[in-house]
Amino acid sequence: KAVGKAKALDMVLTGRMIDAAEADRIGLVSRVVEHDALMDTAMGAAKEIAGYSIPSIMAAKEMVGRALEVSTAEGVKFERRLFQGLFGTADQKEGMAAFTEKRAPDFKDK
């Protein structure tokens, strides 16, 4: 789905290999980095994600997955339900408090 039917068929039927630049251009990868920067970039992304509330990360992953499977209208309804569920969490309250107090949040994953 990420690259579309025509590009997928081209790669599958011909066995043609693509380089990192083309994989990036067609949306097959989220980003391309130099080999020497790979681990630092990956660890930086992991550290950034780990700083967020686990329930919100889980909901975000679920929303993106669902968005690829349903119509836009259904996706918006699903997103609204997940968002409303997150709004009552302790982490949401902590996130809002941290934002207004201009400090880093201390999420408890609840």
Backbone bond lengths (Angstrom), bond angles and torsions (degrees), N, CA, C in turn:
res aa  C-N    CA-C-N  psi(-1)  N-CA   C-N-CA  omega(-1)  CA-C   N-CA-C  phi
1 K - - - 1.452 - - 1.522 111.52 -
2 A 1.304 116.87 -34.42 1.462 120.24 -173.86 1.519 112.56 -62.33
3 V 1.323 117.52 -36.01 1.463 119.58 -175.07 1.519 113.35 -103.68
4 G 1.309 117.60 -8.35 1.462 120.10 -178.14 1.520 111.47 89.88
5 K 1.326 114.44 159.07 1.459 121.24 -174.60 1.530 112.42 -62.87
6 A 1.329 117.53 -46.65 1.467 120.33 -175.79 1.527 111.49 -61.67
7 K 1.315 117.16 -47.71 1.472 120.63 -178.78 1.529 110.13 -67.19
8 A 1.334 117.30 -40.45 1.465 120.38 178.76 1.524 110.52 -62.00
9 L 1.339 117.12 -45.44 1.465 120.00 178.51 1.524 111.11 -62.47
10 D 1.313 117.21 -41.43 1.462 120.76 178.59 1.524 110.55 -57.69
11 M 1.313 117.39 -47.87 1.461 120.52 -177.71 1.529 111.62 -69.94
12 V 1.330 117.09 -41.55 1.461 120.77 -176.29 1.526 111.61 -71.85
13 L 1.334 116.98 -45.57 1.464 119.84 -175.12 1.525 113.60 -76.63
14 T 1.324 117.59 -30.60 1.468 119.47 -179.17 1.523 112.61 -96.42
15 G 1.324 117.11 -20.48 1.458 120.31 -175.54 1.517 112.16 73.54
16 R 1.322 116.40 11.89 1.465 121.78 -178.07 1.524 109.98 -62.45
17 M 1.298 115.55 131.30 1.460 121.48 177.57 1.525 108.60 -87.02
18 I 1.311 116.43 149.09 1.461 120.47 176.12 1.523 108.59 -121.26
19 D 1.321 115.16 152.47 1.462 118.73 178.79 1.530 109.81 -90.89
20 A 1.311 115.75 175.98 1.466 121.18 -176.49 1.518 111.71 -60.88
21 A 1.327 117.14 -39.36 1.467 120.18 -178.89 1.520 111.12 -62.81
22 E 1.350 117.04 -42.65 1.463 119.24 178.84 1.522 110.75 -69.78
23 A 1.326 117.86 -39.30 1.465 120.64 177.37 1.523 110.27 -58.40
24 D 1.318 116.63 -39.24 1.463 121.39 177.35 1.528 110.55 -68.21
25 R 1.328 116.69 -45.53 1.463 121.64 -177.34 1.527 112.20 -61.19
26 I 1.338 117.69 -38.13 1.468 120.26 -177.28 1.528 112.88 -90.62
27 G 1.314 117.36 1.63 1.459 120.58 175.88 1.512 115.19 83.66
28 L 1.316 117.46 18.36 1.460 120.78 -179.64 1.522 112.16 -78.65
29 V 1.319 116.60 -24.97 1.464 122.14 177.73 1.521 108.93 -125.66
30 S 1.312 116.86 156.60 1.466 119.84 -178.41 1.520 112.48 -81.84
31 R 1.323 117.21 -28.05 1.466 120.74 175.65 1.522 109.52 -165.77
32 V 1.313 114.58 160.30 1.463 121.73 177.94 1.523 107.49 -122.17
33 V 1.320 115.68 133.27 1.466 120.56 177.79 1.525 108.82 -130.30
34 E 1.310 115.48 159.71 1.464 120.50 175.85 1.529 109.15 -63.80
35 H 1.324 116.03 147.61 1.461 121.35 -177.98 1.526 111.82 -53.62
36 D 1.320 116.80 -42.56 1.468 120.82 -178.37 1.527 112.80 -65.45
37 A 1.329 117.19 -22.15 1.465 121.30 -177.74 1.523 112.51 -99.54
38 L 1.332 116.95 -0.31 1.467 120.28 -172.75 1.528 113.43 -57.78
39 M 1.316 118.07 -53.76 1.467 120.27 -176.56 1.522 111.83 -65.40
40 D 1.324 117.35 -42.07 1.467 119.73 178.98 1.521 110.73 -63.20
41 T 1.335 116.74 -40.87 1.465 120.82 179.35 1.525 110.71 -66.03
42 A 1.333 116.36 -45.60 1.467 120.46 -179.98 1.525 111.05 -63.47
43 M 1.321 117.04 -44.20 1.462 120.28 179.72 1.527 111.11 -67.18
44 G 1.317 117.30 -36.02 1.464 120.58 176.60 1.518 111.55 -63.36
45 A 1.341 116.16 -43.19 1.466 120.11 177.96 1.526 110.20 -64.58
46 A 1.333 116.77 -43.11 1.465 120.54 179.44 1.523 110.94 -62.28
47 K 1.322 116.86 -41.54 1.467 120.79 179.43 1.526 110.63 -64.69
48 E 1.329 116.28 -41.19 1.465 119.84 178.76 1.526 110.82 -62.64
49 I 1.328 116.93 -47.65 1.466 121.14 -179.66 1.525 110.42 -63.35
50 A 1.337 117.23 -40.38 1.466 121.50 -179.18 1.523 112.12 -64.18
51 G 1.321 117.58 -19.16 1.461 120.96 178.99 1.514 113.98 -79.81
52 Y 1.316 116.73 -7.80 1.461 120.60 179.67 1.524 110.44 -94.57
53 S 1.303 115.86 166.29 1.457 122.53 178.05 1.533 109.88 -68.11
54 I 1.324 117.12 130.02 1.465 120.89 -179.51 1.529 111.99 -57.89
55 P 1.344 119.93 -45.42 1.469 117.91 178.33 1.533 113.15 -59.14
56 S 1.329 117.66 -35.69 1.463 119.06 179.75 1.524 111.07 -71.61
57 I 1.314 118.15 -36.20 1.464 121.53 176.92 1.526 109.68 -65.86
58 M 1.325 116.73 -43.31 1.463 120.17 178.56 1.524 110.67 -61.73
59 A 1.320 117.05 -42.80 1.463 120.95 179.29 1.524 110.69 -65.05
60 A 1.323 117.37 -41.19 1.467 120.87 179.59 1.525 110.79 -62.11
61 K 1.325 117.01 -43.81 1.461 120.39 178.11 1.523 110.89 -63.02
62 E 1.326 116.29 -41.05 1.461 120.19 179.20 1.527 111.01 -65.65
63 M 1.335 116.79 -40.18 1.469 120.70 179.23 1.520 111.38 -62.86
64 V 1.320 117.14 -45.60 1.465 120.23 -179.42 1.524 110.19 -64.01
65 G 1.322 116.99 -44.04 1.461 120.35 178.22 1.512 112.59 -60.40
66 R 1.304 116.59 -44.31 1.464 121.06 -179.55 1.523 111.21 -68.29
67 A 1.315 117.27 -37.23 1.470 121.09 -178.21 1.521 111.42 -58.87
68 L 1.310 117.44 -30.03 1.456 121.07 -179.85 1.519 112.52 -78.94
69 E 1.327 117.66 -10.95 1.459 121.48 -174.20 1.518 114.25 -108.31
70 V 1.328 117.99 -18.22 1.465 120.56 -172.63 1.527 110.91 -125.98
71 S 1.330 115.23 172.33 1.461 120.13 177.17 1.530 109.75 -67.56
72 T 1.318 115.17 164.79 1.465 119.66 178.81 1.522 110.75 -59.56
73 A 1.331 117.19 -44.43 1.470 120.85 -179.06 1.528 111.04 -60.72
74 E 1.330 116.88 -44.96 1.466 120.18 178.73 1.525 110.57 -65.89
75 G 1.321 116.95 -38.14 1.457 121.09 178.45 1.513 112.18 -62.53
76 V 1.331 116.34 -41.29 1.468 120.46 178.97 1.524 110.39 -65.04
77 K 1.328 117.43 -41.25 1.474 120.85 178.03 1.530 110.47 -62.39
78 F 1.332 115.76 -44.11 1.461 120.24 -179.83 1.527 110.55 -63.85
79 E 1.332 115.67 -44.23 1.463 120.42 179.07 1.522 110.90 -61.05
80 R 1.317 116.96 -41.41 1.468 121.07 179.48 1.527 110.62 -61.53
81 R 1.348 117.02 -42.79 1.469 120.16 179.49 1.530 111.02 -63.27
82 L 1.322 116.53 -44.53 1.467 119.07 178.96 1.522 111.10 -64.17
83 F 1.332 116.09 -43.21 1.462 120.52 -179.84 1.526 110.43 -61.20
84 Q 1.333 116.60 -44.01 1.468 119.97 179.28 1.521 110.69 -62.45
85 G 1.326 117.04 -37.70 1.459 120.47 177.54 1.522 112.35 -64.45
86 L 1.321 116.30 -37.75 1.467 120.12 179.26 1.518 112.12 -72.81
87 F 1.322 116.45 -26.53 1.458 119.92 -173.45 1.526 112.60 -64.99
88 G 1.313 118.00 -23.51 1.452 120.60 -179.92 1.515 114.17 -93.10
89 T 1.319 117.84 6.97 1.466 119.67 -175.73 1.527 111.81 -84.73
90 A 1.311 114.59 158.06 1.468 120.15 176.05 1.529 110.30 -63.51
91 D 1.330 116.81 -35.10 1.464 119.85 179.30 1.524 111.76 -65.08
92 Q 1.326 117.64 -34.95 1.467 119.84 177.30 1.515 109.66 -63.91
93 K 1.310 115.91 -44.58 1.467 120.13 179.50 1.531 110.54 -62.71
94 E 1.333 116.29 -41.94 1.463 120.76 178.04 1.527 110.66 -64.54
95 G 1.308 116.83 -41.63 1.461 120.33 179.06 1.516 112.34 -62.00
96 M 1.330 116.33 -43.84 1.472 120.29 178.46 1.528 110.67 -65.98
97 A 1.328 116.59 -42.10 1.465 119.97 179.49 1.528 110.30 -63.31
98 A 1.319 116.60 -44.31 1.464 120.49 179.99 1.528 110.51 -62.38
99 F 1.325 116.47 -39.92 1.465 120.17 179.40 1.523 110.98 -63.40
100 T 1.329 116.48 -48.25 1.469 119.10 -177.43 1.529 111.87 -69.53
101 E 1.333 115.99 -29.65 1.465 120.36 178.94 1.530 112.36 -89.68
102 K 1.330 116.40 1.62 1.470 122.95 178.35 1.532 112.16 54.21
103 R 1.336 114.63 51.44 1.464 120.61 178.04 1.527 108.80 -137.25
104 A 1.309 115.98 167.35 1.464 120.68 177.32 1.527 109.09 -73.29
105 P 1.329 117.86 139.27 1.464 119.62 178.70 1.525 111.78 -73.33
106 D 1.316 115.46 153.17 1.462 122.59 175.73 1.523 106.80 -118.58
107 F 1.338 116.19 81.23 1.459 120.92 -175.79 1.524 111.39 -72.32
108 K 1.328 115.90 143.02 1.466 122.72 177.78 1.520 111.18 -109.52
109 D 1.334 116.55 4.32 1.463 123.04 179.58 1.523 112.06 60.14
110 K 1.338 114.38 40.63 1.468 121.49 178.17 1.509 109.02 -133.98
